[in-house]
């Protein structure tokens, strides 16, 4: 019996513990749900407040948009009215302009027609006057041409007479001094029918042709032929004698100048200044000594323009630079 009671008591205690545990668990779970519900309520209230603010802002924006749309509509209507008015004014202005242009063109056309008629009359009169003037000018020109031809012929004959007289009366030397090869060639064409004067001109042409040989490189064949032609001139002339002598000596003058140039070239190859100014001056003076010796021996070198130019070229190059090369001048002699 005691055992059974103990067993009932234990069973009852165990059952009571379970009931107690369940009660504690229920209370704990209820408390958790209560806290979570409070948090959700708070967040819901905030969302409601935010939505209220947004709704208010949206209503304000909607109101502003409605006002702007209304103002835009009014402005558009007003602008369209102004455009329509401007278009109407423009059409009226164009009509007036066209009417004015038509009227203006008509007036100008009438004025131009009157002016053209007047000009036609004036032009017709001027043509008649010009025709008379042309006839008068032609008559005067014909008369003038006849006078000019007569004057030219008379002047031409006078000029030819004076030209013939010049060639017949002046000495050969005087003619050489007042003539050139070009003037002689010209006068030969003018006086080709006068044999006496033409022969004098041929002698002058022979002289000037021979004189030209002194201005070019020495040519033995040309010089010899010129001496033969000069020897056929019968005039007594000192200038002719001098020219023949110069031609005869041209070879000697040319050969000895070439020898002097070769001497300078050899001197150059052995004496290089290297840019030293004092040494260049000394070298230039020694080169001048070589040329001076040639000029001393051939003091009439000025009678030979070709040789004189070569001497001047040597001095010109060496004065600028004493080491300047002049070997190319050997081929010119």
C-alpha positions as CSV (number, residue, x, y, z in Angstrom):
1,X,0.0,0.0,0.0
2,X,2.7,2.4,0.9
3,X,4.5,1.6,-2.3
4,X,1.4,2.3,-4.3
5,X,1.0,5.7,-2.6
6,X,4.5,6.6,-3.2
7,X,4.0,5.7,-6.8
8,X,0.9,7.9,-7.1
9,X,2.7,10.7,-5.4
10,X,5.6,10.5,-7.8
11,X,3.3,10.4,-10.8
12,X,1.4,13.4,-9.5
13,X,4.7,15.3,-9.0
14,X,5.9,14.5,-12.4
15,X,2.7,15.6,-14.0
16,X,2.8,18.8,-12.0
17,X,6.3,19.5,-13.1
18,X,5.3,19.1,-16.7
19,X,2.3,21.4,-16.3
20,X,4.6,24.0,-14.7
21,X,7.1,23.7,-17.5
22,X,4.4,24.2,-20.1
23,X,3.1,27.3,-18.3
24,X,6.6,28.8,-18.2
25,X,7.2,28.1,-21.9
26,X,3.8,29.6,-22.8
27,X,4.5,32.7,-20.8
28,X,8.0,33.1,-22.4
29,X,6.7,32.6,-25.9
30,X,3.9,35.1,-25.3
31,X,6.3,37.7,-24.2
32,X,8.5,37.3,-27.3
33,X,5.5,37.7,-29.6
34,X,4.5,40.8,-27.7
35,X,7.9,42.4,-28.1
36,X,8.0,41.5,-31.9
37,X,4.5,42.9,-32.3
38,X,5.5,46.2,-30.7
39,X,8.5,46.5,-33.1
40,X,6.3,45.9,-36.2
41,X,3.8,48.4,-35.0
42,X,6.5,51.0,-34.6
43,X,7.9,50.4,-38.2
44,X,4.3,50.5,-39.5
45,X,3.7,53.8,-37.9
46,X,6.9,55.3,-39.4
47,X,5.9,54.1,-42.8
48,X,2.5,55.6,-42.4
49,X,4.1,58.9,-41.5
50,X,6.5,58.7,-44.5
51,X,3.7,57.9,-46.9
52,X,1.8,60.9,-45.6
53,X,4.8,63.2,-46.3
54,X,5.3,61.7,-49.7
55,X,1.6,62.1,-50.5
56,X,1.7,65.7,-49.4
57,X,4.7,66.4,-51.6
58,X,3.1,64.6,-54.5
59,X,0.0,66.7,-54.1
60,X,2.1,69.9,-54.1
61,X,4.0,68.8,-57.2
62,X,0.8,67.9,-58.9
63,X,-0.7,71.3,-58.1
64,X,2.5,73.1,-59.5
65,X,2.4,71.0,-62.6
66,X,-1.3,71.8,-63.1
67,X,-0.6,75.6,-62.7
68,X,2.4,75.4,-65.1
69,X,0.3,73.5,-67.7
70,X,-2.5,76.1,-67.4
71,X,0.0,78.9,-67.8
72,X,1.7,77.2,-70.8
73,X,-1.7,76.8,-72.5
74,X,-2.5,80.4,-72.0
75,X,0.9,81.5,-73.3
76,X,0.5,79.2,-76.3
77,X,-2.8,80.6,-77.2
78,X,-1.5,84.2,-76.9
79,X,1.6,83.4,-79.0
80,X,-0.5,81.8,-81.7
81,X,-2.6,84.9,-81.8
82,X,0.5,87.1,-82.2
83,X,1.8,84.8,-85.0
84,X,-1.5,84.9,-86.8
85,X,-1.5,88.7,-86.6
86,X,2.1,88.9,-87.9
87,X,1.2,86.6,-90.8
88,X,-1.7,88.7,-91.7
89,X,0.4,91.9,-91.5
90,X,3.1,90.2,-93.6
91,X,0.6,89.2,-96.3
92,X,-0.7,92.8,-96.4
93,X,2.8,94.2,-96.6
94,X,3.6,91.8,-99.5
95,X,0.5,92.8,-101.3
96,X,1.4,96.5,-100.9
97,X,5.0,95.8,-102.0
98,X,3.8,94.0,-105.1
99,X,1.4,96.8,-106.0
100,X,4.1,99.3,-105.4
101,X,6.6,97.4,-107.5
102,X,4.2,97.1,-110.3
103,X,3.5,100.8,-110.2
104,X,7.2,101.6,-109.9
105,X,8.2,99.3,-112.7
106,X,5.6,100.8,-114.9
107,X,6.7,104.3,-114.2
108,X,10.4,103.4,-114.7
109,X,9.6,101.5,-117.9
110,X,7.7,104.5,-119.3
111,X,10.6,106.8,-118.2
112,X,13.2,104.4,-119.8
113,X,11.1,104.2,-123.0
114,X,11.1,108.0,-123.3
115,X,14.8,108.2,-122.5
116,X,15.6,105.4,-125.0
117,X,13.7,107.3,-127.7
118,X,15.6,110.4,-126.9
119,X,18.9,108.5,-127.0
120,X,18.0,106.9,-130.3
121,X,17.6,110.4,-131.7
122,X,20.9,111.6,-130.2
123,X,22.7,108.5,-131.4
124,X,21.4,108.9,-134.9
125,X,22.6,112.5,-134.9
126,X,26.0,111.5,-133.5
127,X,26.3,108.8,-136.2
128,X,25.8,111.4,-138.9
129,X,28.3,113.7,-137.2
130,X,30.8,110.9,-136.8
131,X,30.4,109.9,-140.4
132,X,31.2,113.4,-141.5
133,X,34.2,113.5,-139.2
134,X,35.5,110.2,-140.4
135,X,35.4,111.4,-144.0
136,X,37.1,114.6,-142.9
137,X,39.8,112.7,-140.9
138,X,40.4,110.3,-143.8
139,X,40.9,113.1,-146.2
140,X,43.3,114.7,-143.7
141,X,45.1,111.4,-143.2
142,X,45.5,110.8,-146.9
143,X,46.9,114.3,-147.2
144,X,49.2,113.8,-144.1
145,X,50.4,110.4,-145.3
146,X,51.4,111.9,-148.6
147,X,53.2,114.7,-146.8
148,X,54.9,112.3,-144.4
149,X,56.0,110.0,-147.2
150,X,57.5,113.0,-149.1
151,X,59.1,114.2,-145.9
152,X,60.5,110.8,-145.1
153,X,61.8,110.3,-148.6
154,X,63.4,113.7,-148.5
155,X,64.8,113.2,-145.0
156,X,65.9,109.7,-145.9
157,X,67.7,110.9,-148.9
158,X,69.3,113.7,-146.9
159,X,70.4,111.2,-144.2
160,X,71.9,108.8,-146.8
161,X,73.7,111.7,-148.5
162,X,75.2,112.8,-145.1
163,X,76.1,109.2,-144.3
164,X,77.8,108.7,-147.6
165,X,79.7,112.0,-147.1
166,X,80.8,110.9,-143.6
167,X,82.3,107.6,-144.9
168,X,83.9,109.3,-147.9
169,X,85.5,112.3,-146.2
170,X,86.6,111.0,-142.8
171,X,89.9,109.1,-142.3
172,X,89.8,105.4,-141.5
173,X,90.9,106.0,-137.9
174,X,88.2,108.6,-137.4
175,X,85.6,106.1,-138.7
176,X,86.9,103.4,-136.4
177,X,86.5,105.8,-133.4
178,X,82.9,106.8,-134.2
179,X,81.7,103.4,-135.3
180,X,80.9,99.9,-133.9
181,X,80.5,96.5,-135.6
182,X,76.7,96.9,-135.2
183,X,76.5,100.3,-136.8
184,X,78.7,99.2,-139.7
185,X,76.5,96.2,-140.4
186,X,73.4,98.5,-140.3
187,X,75.0,101.0,-142.7
188,X,76.1,98.3,-145.1
189,X,72.4,97.4,-145.6
190,X,71.6,101.1,-146.3
191,X,74.4,101.8,-148.6
192,X,74.8,98.5,-150.5
193,X,74.1,100.2,-153.8
194,X,76.9,102.7,-153.4
195,X,80.1,100.6,-154.2
196,X,82.6,103.2,-153.1
197,X,81.0,103.7,-149.6
198,X,80.3,99.9,-149.3
199,X,84.0,99.1,-149.8
200,X,84.9,101.4,-146.9
201,X,82.3,99.7,-144.7
202,X,83.7,96.3,-145.7
203,X,87.1,97.4,-144.5
204,X,85.6,98.6,-141.2
205,X,83.8,95.3,-140.8
206,X,87.1,93.5,-141.3
207,X,88.7,95.7,-138.7
208,X,86.0,95.1,-136.0
209,X,85.9,91.4,-136.7
210,X,89.7,91.2,-136.1
211,X,89.4,93.4,-133.0
212,X,86.9,91.0,-131.5
213,X,89.5,88.2,-131.6
214,X,91.4,90.0,-128.7
215,X,88.3,89.5,-126.5
216,X,88.2,85.7,-126.9
217,X,90.6,82.9,-126.3
218,X,93.6,82.9,-128.6
219,X,92.8,81.0,-131.9
220,X,95.8,80.7,-134.2
221,X,93.8,80.0,-137.4
222,X,91.4,82.9,-136.9
223,X,94.2,85.3,-136.0
224,X,96.2,84.3,-139.1
225,X,93.2,84.7,-141.4
226,X,92.4,88.1,-139.9
227,X,95.9,89.3,-140.4
228,X,95.6,88.4,-144.1
229,X,92.3,90.3,-144.4
230,X,93.7,93.3,-142.6
231,X,96.7,93.4,-144.8
232,X,94.3,93.9,-147.8
233,X,93.0,97.1,-146.4
234,X,94.5,100.0,-148.4
235,X,93.7,102.8,-146.0
236,X,96.6,104.5,-144.2
237,X,95.7,103.9,-140.6
238,X,97.7,103.9,-137.3
239,X,94.9,102.0,-135.5
240,X,95.1,99.3,-138.2
241,X,98.8,99.0,-137.7
242,X,98.4,98.7,-133.9
243,X,95.7,96.0,-134.3
244,X,97.8,93.9,-136.6
245,X,100.7,94.2,-134.1
246,X,98.5,93.1,-131.2
247,X,97.2,90.2,-133.2
248,X,100.7,89.1,-134.1
249,X,101.8,89.2,-130.4
250,X,98.6,87.7,-129.0
251,X,100.1,84.2,-128.9
252,X,103.2,85.4,-126.9
253,X,101.0,87.3,-124.4
254,X,98.7,84.3,-124.0
255,X,101.4,81.7,-123.6
256,X,103.4,83.7,-121.0
257,X,100.2,84.4,-119.0
258,X,99.4,80.7,-118.9
259,X,103.0,80.1,-117.7
260,X,102.4,82.7,-114.9
261,X,99.1,81.1,-113.9
262,X,100.8,77.6,-113.7
263,X,103.5,79.1,-111.5
264,X,100.8,80.4,-109.1
265,X,99.1,77.0,-109.1
266,X,102.4,75.3,-108.2
267,X,103.0,77.9,-105.5
268,X,99.6,77.2,-104.1
269,X,100.2,73.5,-103.8
270,X,103.3,74.1,-101.8
271,X,102.1,76.9,-99.6
272,X,98.8,76.6,-97.7
273,X,98.0,79.3,-95.2
274,X,95.6,77.3,-93.1
275,X,93.4,80.3,-92.6
276,X,96.1,82.4,-90.8
277,X,95.4,86.0,-91.9
278,X,99.0,87.3,-91.7
279,X,100.3,84.3,-93.7
280,X,97.5,84.9,-96.2
281,X,98.6,88.5,-96.7
282,X,102.2,87.3,-97.3
283,X,101.0,84.7,-99.8
284,X,98.8,87.2,-101.6
285,X,101.7,89.6,-101.9
286,X,104.0,86.8,-103.4
287,X,101.2,86.0,-105.9
288,X,101.0,89.7,-106.9
289,X,104.8,89.7,-107.4
290,X,104.4,86.9,-110.0
291,X,101.6,88.8,-111.8
292,X,103.6,92.1,-111.6
293,X,106.5,90.4,-113.4
294,X,104.2,89.4,-116.2
295,X,102.6,92.9,-116.4
296,X,106.1,94.4,-116.4
297,X,107.2,92.3,-119.3
298,X,103.9,92.7,-121.2
299,X,102.9,96.2,-120.2
300,X,100.5,96.4,-123.2
301,X,98.4,93.6,-121.8
302,X,95.4,96.0,-121.6
303,X,95.2,95.8,-125.3
304,X,94.0,92.2,-124.8
305,X,90.6,92.3,-122.9
306,X,90.4,88.5,-122.6
307,X,93.8,88.3,-120.9
308,X,93.1,91.3,-118.7
309,X,89.9,89.7,-117.4
310,X,91.8,86.6,-116.4
311,X,94.3,88.7,-114.4
312,X,91.5,90.5,-112.7
313,X,89.8,87.2,-111.8
314,X,93.0,85.9,-110.2
315,X,93.4,89.0,-108.1
316,X,89.8,88.9,-107.1
317,X,89.9,85.3,-106.0
318,X,93.2,85.6,-104.1
319,X,92.2,88.8,-102.4
320,X,89.2,87.1,-100.8
321,X,91.1,83.9,-100.0
322,X,94.8,83.4,-100.8
323,X,94.4,79.6,-101.0
324,X,91.6,79.9,-103.6
325,X,92.0,77.4,-106.5
326,X,92.7,79.1,-109.9
327,X,93.7,75.9,-111.8
328,X,90.5,76.1,-113.9
329,X,91.8,79.3,-115.5
330,X,94.6,77.3,-117.2
331,X,91.9,75.8,-119.5
332,X,91.0,79.3,-120.6
333,X,94.4,80.0,-122.0
